[in-house]
Amino acid sequence: MKKICVLFMLMLVLAGCGLTKKDLGMARSTPDESQVSRRERLVVPPEYKVRP
């Protein structure tokens, strides 16, 4: 039981560390406003309803 408690506490300490989150891929990065670009809208092909 003591090992489980120690392991749980170690996991909490590591999860709280900012560098560990980044290394493990747990940190979220938000997109930069200047890097966001608009894409063209999707269009339905003219022959979409034709059955094969």
mmJSON file of the N, C-alpha and C atoms, coordinates in Angstrom:
{"data_MODEL":{"atom_site":{
"group_PDB":["ATOM","ATOM","ATOM","ATOM","ATOM","ATOM","ATOM","ATOM","ATOM","ATOM","ATOM","ATOM","ATOM","ATOM","ATOM","ATOM","ATOM","ATOM","ATOM","ATOM","ATOM","ATOM","ATOM","ATOM","ATOM","ATOM","ATOM","ATOM","ATOM","ATOM","ATOM","ATOM","ATOM","ATOM","ATOM","ATOM","ATOM","ATOM","ATOM","ATOM","ATOM","ATOM","ATOM","ATOM","ATOM","ATOM","ATOM","ATOM","ATOM","ATOM","ATOM","ATOM","ATOM","ATOM","ATOM","ATOM","ATOM","ATOM","ATOM","ATOM","ATOM","ATOM","ATOM","ATOM","ATOM","ATOM","ATOM","ATOM","ATOM","ATOM","ATOM","ATOM","ATOM","ATOM","ATOM","ATOM","ATOM","ATOM","ATOM","ATOM","ATOM","ATOM","ATOM","ATOM","ATOM","ATOM","ATOM","ATOM","ATOM","ATOM","ATOM","ATOM","ATOM","ATOM","ATOM","ATOM","ATOM","ATOM","ATOM","ATOM","ATOM","ATOM","ATOM","ATOM","ATOM","ATOM","ATOM","ATOM","ATOM","ATOM","ATOM","ATOM","ATOM","ATOM","ATOM","ATOM","ATOM","ATOM","ATOM","ATOM","ATOM","ATOM","ATOM","ATOM","ATOM","ATOM","ATOM","ATOM","ATOM","ATOM","ATOM","ATOM","ATOM","ATOM","ATOM","ATOM","ATOM","ATOM","ATOM","ATOM","ATOM","ATOM","ATOM","ATOM","ATOM","ATOM","ATOM","ATOM","ATOM","ATOM","ATOM","ATOM","ATOM","ATOM","ATOM","ATOM"],
"id":[1,2,3,4,5,6,7,8,9,10,11,12,13,14,15,16,17,18,19,20,21,22,23,24,25,26,27,28,29,30,31,32,33,34,35,36,37,38,39,40,41,42,43,44,45,46,47,48,49,50,51,52,53,54,55,56,57,58,59,60,61,62,63,64,65,66,67,68,69,70,71,72,73,74,75,76,77,78,79,80,81,82,83,84,85,86,87,88,89,90,91,92,93,94,95,96,97,98,99,100,101,102,103,104,105,106,107,108,109,110,111,112,113,114,115,116,117,118,119,120,121,122,123,124,125,126,127,128,129,130,131,132,133,134,135,136,137,138,139,140,141,142,143,144,145,146,147,148,149,150,151,152,153,154,155,156],
"type_symbol":["N","C","C","N","C","C","N","C","C","N","C","C","N","C","C","N","C","C","N","C","C","N","C","C","N","C","C","N","C","C","N","C","C","N","C","C","N","C","C","N","C","C","N","C","C","N","C","C","N","C","C","N","C","C","N","C","C","N","C","C","N","C","C","N","C","C","N","C","C","N","C","C","N","C","C","N","C","C","N","C","C","N","C","C","N","C","C","N","C","C","N","C","C","N","C","C","N","C","C","N","C","C","N","C","C","N","C","C","N","C","C","N","C","C","N","C","C","N","C","C","N","C","C","N","C","C","N","C","C","N","C","C","N","C","C","N","C","C","N","C","C","N","C","C","N","C","C","N","C","C","N","C","C","N","C","C"],
"label_atom_id":["N","CA","C","N","CA","C","N","CA","C","N","CA","C","N","CA","C","N","CA","C","N","CA","C","N","CA","C","N","CA","C","N","CA","C","N","CA","C","N","CA","C","N","CA","C","N","CA","C","N","CA","C","N","CA","C","N","CA","C","N","CA","C","N","CA","C","N","CA","C","N","CA","C","N","CA","C","N","CA","C","N","CA","C","N","CA","C","N","CA","C","N","CA","C","N","CA","C","N","CA","C","N","CA","C","N","CA","C","N","CA","C","N","CA","C","N","CA","C","N","CA","C","N","CA","C","N","CA","C","N","CA","C","N","CA","C","N","CA","C","N","CA","C","N","CA","C","N","CA","C","N","CA","C","N","CA","C","N","CA","C","N","CA","C","N","CA","C","N","CA","C","N","CA","C","N","CA","C","N","CA","C"],
"label_alt_id":[null,null,null,null,null,null,null,null,null,null,null,null,null,null,null,null,null,null,null,null,null,null,null,null,null,null,null,null,null,null,null,null,null,null,null,null,null,null,null,null,null,null,null,null,null,null,null,null,null,null,null,null,null,null,null,null,null,null,null,null,null,null,null,null,null,null,null,null,null,null,null,null,null,null,null,null,null,null,null,null,null,null,null,null,null,null,null,null,null,null,null,null,null,null,null,null,null,null,null,null,null,null,null,null,null,null,null,null,null,null,null,null,null,null,null,null,null,null,null,null,null,null,null,null,null,null,null,null,null,null,null,null,null,null,null,null,null,null,null,null,null,null,null,null,null,null,null,null,null,null,null,null,null,null,null,null],
"label_comp_id":["MET","MET","MET","LYS","LYS","LYS","LYS","LYS","LYS","ILE","ILE","ILE","CYS","CYS","CYS","VAL","VAL","VAL","LEU","LEU","LEU","PHE","PHE","PHE","MET","MET","MET","LEU","LEU","LEU","MET","MET","MET","LEU","LEU","LEU","VAL","VAL","VAL","LEU","LEU","LEU","ALA","ALA","ALA","GLY","GLY","GLY","CYS","CYS","CYS","GLY","GLY","GLY","LEU","LEU","LEU","THR","THR","THR","LYS","LYS","LYS","LYS","LYS","LYS","ASP","ASP","ASP","LEU","LEU","LEU","GLY","GLY","GLY","MET","MET","MET","ALA","ALA","ALA","ARG","ARG","ARG","SER","SER","SER","THR","THR","THR","PRO","PRO","PRO","ASP","ASP","ASP","GLU","GLU","GLU","SER","SER","SER","GLN","GLN","GLN","VAL","VAL","VAL","SER","SER","SER","ARG","ARG","ARG","ARG","ARG","ARG","GLU","GLU","GLU","ARG","ARG","ARG","LEU","LEU","LEU","VAL","VAL","VAL","VAL","VAL","VAL","PRO","PRO","PRO","PRO","PRO","PRO","GLU","GLU","GLU","TYR","TYR","TYR","LYS","LYS","LYS","VAL","VAL","VAL","ARG","ARG","ARG","PRO","PRO","PRO"],
"label_asym_id":["A","A","A","A","A","A","A","A","A","A","A","A","A","A","A","A","A","A","A","A","A","A","A","A","A","A","A","A","A","A","A","A","A","A","A","A","A","A","A","A","A","A","A","A","A","A","A","A","A","A","A","A","A","A","A","A","A","A","A","A","A","A","A","A","A","A","A","A","A","A","A","A","A","A","A","A","A","A","A","A","A","A","A","A","A","A","A","A","A","A","A","A","A","A","A","A","A","A","A","A","A","A","A","A","A","A","A","A","A","A","A","A","A","A","A","A","A","A","A","A","A","A","A","A","A","A","A","A","A","A","A","A","A","A","A","A","A","A","A","A","A","A","A","A","A","A","A","A","A","A","A","A","A","A","A","A"],
"label_entity_id":["1","1","1","1","1","1","1","1","1","1","1","1","1","1","1","1","1","1","1","1","1","1","1","1","1","1","1","1","1","1","1","1","1","1","1","1","1","1","1","1","1","1","1","1","1","1","1","1","1","1","1","1","1","1","1","1","1","1","1","1","1","1","1","1","1","1","1","1","1","1","1","1","1","1","1","1","1","1","1","1","1","1","1","1","1","1","1","1","1","1","1","1","1","1","1","1","1","1","1","1","1","1","1","1","1","1","1","1","1","1","1","1","1","1","1","1","1","1","1","1","1","1","1","1","1","1","1","1","1","1","1","1","1","1","1","1","1","1","1","1","1","1","1","1","1","1","1","1","1","1","1","1","1","1","1","1"],
"label_seq_id":[1,1,1,2,2,2,3,3,3,4,4,4,5,5,5,6,6,6,7,7,7,8,8,8,9,9,9,10,10,10,11,11,11,12,12,12,13,13,13,14,14,14,15,15,15,16,16,16,17,17,17,18,18,18,19,19,19,20,20,20,21,21,21,22,22,22,23,23,23,24,24,24,25,25,25,26,26,26,27,27,27,28,28,28,29,29,29,30,30,30,31,31,31,32,32,32,33,33,33,34,34,34,35,35,35,36,36,36,37,37,37,38,38,38,39,39,39,40,40,40,41,41,41,42,42,42,43,43,43,44,44,44,45,45,45,46,46,46,47,47,47,48,48,48,49,49,49,50,50,50,51,51,51,52,52,52],
"pdbx_PDB_ins_code":[null,null,null,null,null,null,null,null,null,null,null,null,null,null,null,null,null,null,null,null,null,null,null,null,null,null,null,null,null,null,null,null,null,null,null,null,null,null,null,null,null,null,null,null,null,null,null,null,null,null,null,null,null,null,null,null,null,null,null,null,null,null,null,null,null,null,null,null,null,null,null,null,null,null,null,null,null,null,null,null,null,null,null,null,null,null,null,null,null,null,null,null,null,null,null,null,null,null,null,null,null,null,null,null,null,null,null,null,null,null,null,null,null,null,null,null,null,null,null,null,null,null,null,null,null,null,null,null,null,null,null,null,null,null,null,null,null,null,null,null,null,null,null,null,null,null,null,null,null,null,null,null,null,null,null,null],
"Cartn_x":[0.822,0.0,0.867,1.983,2.873,3.494,3.795,4.378,3.396,2.13,1.108,0.981,1.006,0.921,2.126,3.313,4.526,4.472,4.035,3.928,2.914,1.792,0.771,1.293,1.986,2.55,3.604,4.418,5.426,4.769,3.681,2.967,2.388,1.866,1.329,2.421,3.576,4.691,5.157,5.287,5.741,4.711,3.439,2.392,2.337,2.74,2.723,3.89,4.886,6.072,5.814,6.046,5.776,6.639,7.907,8.792,8.425,8.01,7.618,6.369,5.427,4.228,4.596,5.509,5.916,6.628,7.503,8.241,7.333,6.3,5.38,4.277,4.252,3.238,1.897,1.885,0.634,0.308,1.268,1.051,0.306,-0.648,-1.414,-0.847,-0.753,-0.297,-1.463,-1.684,-2.765,-2.248,-3.085,-2.639,-2.405,-1.447,-1.14,-2.139,-2.656,-3.664,-3.155,-1.886,-1.351,-1.06,-1.013,-0.711,-1.965,-3.126,-4.366,-4.783,-5.113,-5.549,-6.882,-7.64,-8.932,-8.726,-9.558,-9.523,-10.774,-10.686,-11.849,-12.937,-14.18,-15.293,-15.361,-15.852,-16.038,-17.254,-17.151,-18.266,-18.652,-19.926,-20.424,-20.197,-19.622,-19.418,-20.76,-20.778,-22.046,-22.702,-21.938,-22.485,-22.564,-22.786,-22.767,-23.919,-25.084,-26.255,-26.355,-25.457,-25.473,-24.968,-25.727,-25.337,-24.345,-23.401,-22.415,-23.027],
"Cartn_y":[-1.192,0.0,1.257,1.174,2.323,2.629,1.578,1.775,2.481,2.125,2.752,4.23,4.557,5.963,6.757,6.175,6.854,7.042,6.027,6.131,7.199,7.251,8.253,9.66,9.847,11.158,11.565,10.615,10.899,11.32,10.658,11.027,12.43,12.794,14.143,15.197,14.916,15.87,16.045,14.946,15.038,15.72,15.498,16.13,17.629,18.065,19.48,20.247,19.566,20.23,20.628,21.886,22.383,21.742,21.526,20.925,19.475,18.77,17.377,17.292,18.199,18.207,18.407,19.312,19.582,18.374,17.737,16.579,15.389,15.227,14.108,14.402,15.616,15.981,16.314,16.666,16.98,18.466,19.295,20.742,21.096,21.978,22.403,23.71,23.798,25.044,25.649,26.928,27.604,28.158,28.207,28.742,30.247,30.711,32.133,32.806,33.944,34.636,34.988,35.323,35.729,34.531,33.327,32.133,31.415,31.792,31.138,31.666,30.76,31.181,30.514,31.155,30.603,29.624,28.608,27.617,27.782,27.275,27.334,26.41,26.78,25.959,24.682,23.636,22.377,22.485,21.893,21.91,20.473,20.28,18.966,18.802,17.673,17.457,17.434,17.857,17.924,16.549,15.496,14.153,13.363,14.028,13.383,12.396,12.703,11.849,10.701,10.633,9.545,8.284,7.219,5.961,5.221,4.511,3.765,2.572],
"Cartn_z":[0.0,0.0,0.0,0.717,0.802,-0.561,-1.328,-2.659,-3.589,-3.466,-4.309,-3.975,-2.688,-2.272,-2.763,-2.656,-3.118,-4.624,-5.349,-6.801,-7.201,-6.508,-6.792,-6.526,-5.428,-5.097,-6.125,-6.563,-7.58,-8.89,-9.243,-10.464,-10.355,-9.2,-9.005,-9.107,-8.53,-8.583,-10.02,-10.752,-12.137,-13.03,-12.779,-13.579,-13.327,-12.152,-11.824,-12.409,-12.848,-13.389,-14.84,-15.181,-16.526,-17.592,-17.305,-18.295,-18.559,-17.541,-17.721,-18.583,-18.379,-19.208,-20.674,-20.941,-22.317,-22.913,-22.143,-22.634,-22.907,-22.11,-22.283,-23.294,-23.828,-24.812,-24.199,-22.936,-22.255,-22.306,-22.691,-22.74,-24.027,-23.912,-25.081,-25.609,-26.911,-27.513,-28.295,-28.104,-28.801,-30.119,-31.142,-32.426,-32.348,-33.105,-33.165,-34.101,-33.717,-34.519,-35.91,-36.014,-37.31,-38.21,-37.659,-38.439,-38.945,-38.443,-38.846,-40.207,-41.118,-42.451,-42.775,-43.626,-44.03,-45.176,-45.194,-46.268,-47.117,-48.326,-49.201,-48.658,-48.886,-48.428,-49.252,-48.636,-49.343,-50.252,-51.42,-52.361,-52.692,-52.965,-53.343,-54.84,-55.261,-56.694,-57.431,-58.694,-59.424,-59.606,-59.676,-59.902,-58.593,-57.503,-56.19,-56.012,-56.563,-56.349,-57.345,-58.3,-59.28,-58.588,-58.705,-58.071,-58.969,-58.378,-59.19,-59.888],
"occupancy":[1.0,1.0,1.0,1.0,1.0,1.0,1.0,1.0,1.0,1.0,1.0,1.0,1.0,1.0,1.0,1.0,1.0,1.0,1.0,1.0,1.0,1.0,1.0,1.0,1.0,1.0,1.0,1.0,1.0,1.0,1.0,1.0,1.0,1.0,1.0,1.0,1.0,1.0,1.0,1.0,1.0,1.0,1.0,1.0,1.0,1.0,1.0,1.0,1.0,1.0,1.0,1.0,1.0,1.0,1.0,1.0,1.0,1.0,1.0,1.0,1.0,1.0,1.0,1.0,1.0,1.0,1.0,1.0,1.0,1.0,1.0,1.0,1.0,1.0,1.0,1.0,1.0,1.0,1.0,1.0,1.0,1.0,1.0,1.0,1.0,1.0,1.0,1.0,1.0,1.0,1.0,1.0,1.0,1.0,1.0,1.0,1.0,1.0,1.0,1.0,1.0,1.0,1.0,1.0,1.0,1.0,1.0,1.0,1.0,1.0,1.0,1.0,1.0,1.0,1.0,1.0,1.0,1.0,1.0,1.0,1.0,1.0,1.0,1.0,1.0,1.0,1.0,1.0,1.0,1.0,1.0,1.0,1.0,1.0,1.0,1.0,1.0,1.0,1.0,1.0,1.0,1.0,1.0,1.0,1.0,1.0,1.0,1.0,1.0,1.0,1.0,1.0,1.0,1.0,1.0,1.0],
"B_iso_or_equiv":[0.0,0.0,0.0,0.0,0.0,0.0,0.0,0.0,0.0,0.0,0.0,0.0,0.0,0.0,0.0,0.0,0.0,0.0,0.0,0.0,0.0,0.0,0.0,0.0,0.0,0.0,0.0,0.0,0.0,0.0,0.0,0.0,0.0,0.0,0.0,0.0,0.0,0.0,0.0,0.0,0.0,0.0,0.0,0.0,0.0,0.0,0.0,0.0,0.0,0.0,0.0,0.0,0.0,0.0,0.0,0.0,0.0,0.0,0.0,0.0,0.0,0.0,0.0,0.0,0.0,0.0,0.0,0.0,0.0,0.0,0.0,0.0,0.0,0.0,0.0,0.0,0.0,0.0,0.0,0.0,0.0,0.0,0.0,0.0,0.0,0.0,0.0,0.0,0.0,0.0,0.0,0.0,0.0,0.0,0.0,0.0,0.0,0.0,0.0,0.0,0.0,0.0,0.0,0.0,0.0,0.0,0.0,0.0,0.0,0.0,0.0,0.0,0.0,0.0,0.0,0.0,0.0,0.0,0.0,0.0,0.0,0.0,0.0,0.0,0.0,0.0,0.0,0.0,0.0,0.0,0.0,0.0,0.0,0.0,0.0,0.0,0.0,0.0,0.0,0.0,0.0,0.0,0.0,0.0,0.0,0.0,0.0,0.0,0.0,0.0,0.0,0.0,0.0,0.0,0.0,0.0],
"pdbx_formal_charge":[null,null,null,null,null,null,null,null,null,null,null,null,null,null,null,null,null,null,null,null,null,null,null,null,null,null,null,null,null,null,null,null,null,null,null,null,null,null,null,null,null,null,null,null,null,null,null,null,null,null,null,null,null,null,null,null,null,null,null,null,null,null,null,null,null,null,null,null,null,null,null,null,null,null,null,null,null,null,null,null,null,null,null,null,null,null,null,null,null,null,null,null,null,null,null,null,null,null,null,null,null,null,null,null,null,null,null,null,null,null,null,null,null,null,null,null,null,null,null,null,null,null,null,null,null,null,null,null,null,null,null,null,null,null,null,null,null,null,null,null,null,null,null,null,null,null,null,null,null,null,null,null,null,null,null,null],
"auth_seq_id":[1,1,1,2,2,2,3,3,3,4,4,4,5,5,5,6,6,6,7,7,7,8,8,8,9,9,9,10,10,10,11,11,11,12,12,12,13,13,13,14,14,14,15,15,15,16,16,16,17,17,17,18,18,18,19,19,19,20,20,20,21,21,21,22,22,22,23,23,23,24,24,24,25,25,25,26,26,26,27,27,27,28,28,28,29,29,29,30,30,30,31,31,31,32,32,32,33,33,33,34,34,34,35,35,35,36,36,36,37,37,37,38,38,38,39,39,39,40,40,40,41,41,41,42,42,42,43,43,43,44,44,44,45,45,45,46,46,46,47,47,47,48,48,48,49,49,49,50,50,50,51,51,51,52,52,52],
"auth_comp_id":["MET","MET","MET","LYS","LYS","LYS","LYS","LYS","LYS","ILE","ILE","ILE","CYS","CYS","CYS","VAL","VAL","VAL","LEU","LEU","LEU","PHE","PHE","PHE","MET","MET","MET","LEU","LEU","LEU","MET","MET","MET","LEU","LEU","LEU","VAL","VAL","VAL","LEU","LEU","LEU","ALA","ALA","ALA","GLY","GLY","GLY","CYS","CYS","CYS","GLY","GLY","GLY","LEU","LEU","LEU","THR","THR","THR","LYS","LYS","LYS","LYS","LYS","LYS","ASP","ASP","ASP","LEU","LEU","LEU","GLY","GLY","GLY","MET","MET","MET","ALA","ALA","ALA","ARG","ARG","ARG","SER","SER","SER","THR","THR","THR","PRO","PRO","PRO","ASP","ASP","ASP","GLU","GLU","GLU","SER","SER","SER","GLN","GLN","GLN","VAL","VAL","VAL","SER","SER","SER","ARG","ARG","ARG","ARG","ARG","ARG","GLU","GLU","GLU","ARG","ARG","ARG","LEU","LEU","LEU","VAL","VAL","VAL","VAL","VAL","VAL","PRO","PRO","PRO","PRO","PRO","PRO","GLU","GLU","GLU","TYR","TYR","TYR","LYS","LYS","LYS","VAL","VAL","VAL","ARG","ARG","ARG","PRO","PRO","PRO"],
"auth_asym_id":["A","A","A","A","A","A","A","A","A","A","A","A","A","A","A","A","A","A","A","A","A","A","A","A","A","A","A","A","A","A","A","A","A","A","A","A","A","A","A","A","A","A","A","A","A","A","A","A","A","A","A","A","A","A","A","A","A","A","A","A","A","A","A","A","A","A","A","A","A","A","A","A","A","A","A","A","A","A","A","A","A","A","A","A","A","A","A","A","A","A","A","A","A","A","A","A","A","A","A","A","A","A","A","A","A","A","A","A","A","A","A","A","A","A","A","A","A","A","A","A","A","A","A","A","A","A","A","A","A","A","A","A","A","A","A","A","A","A","A","A","A","A","A","A","A","A","A","A","A","A","A","A","A","A","A","A"],
"auth_atom_id":["N","CA","C","N","CA","C","N","CA","C","N","CA","C","N","CA","C","N","CA","C","N","CA","C","N","CA","C","N","CA","C","N","CA","C","N","CA","C","N","CA","C","N","CA","C","N","CA","C","N","CA","C","N","CA","C","N","CA","C","N","CA","C","N","CA","C","N","CA","C","N","CA","C","N","CA","C","N","CA","C","N","CA","C","N","CA","C","N","CA","C","N","CA","C","N","CA","C","N","CA","C","N","CA","C","N","CA","C","N","CA","C","N","CA","C","N","CA","C","N","CA","C","N","CA","C","N","CA","C","N","CA","C","N","CA","C","N","CA","C","N","CA","C","N","CA","C","N","CA","C","N","CA","C","N","CA","C","N","CA","C","N","CA","C","N","CA","C","N","CA","C","N","CA","C","N","CA","C","N","CA","C"],
"pdbx_PDB_model_num":[1,1,1,1,1,1,1,1,1,1,1,1,1,1,1,1,1,1,1,1,1,1,1,1,1,1,1,1,1,1,1,1,1,1,1,1,1,1,1,1,1,1,1,1,1,1,1,1,1,1,1,1,1,1,1,1,1,1,1,1,1,1,1,1,1,1,1,1,1,1,1,1,1,1,1,1,1,1,1,1,1,1,1,1,1,1,1,1,1,1,1,1,1,1,1,1,1,1,1,1,1,1,1,1,1,1,1,1,1,1,1,1,1,1,1,1,1,1,1,1,1,1,1,1,1,1,1,1,1,1,1,1,1,1,1,1,1,1,1,1,1,1,1,1,1,1,1,1,1,1,1,1,1,1,1,1]
}}}
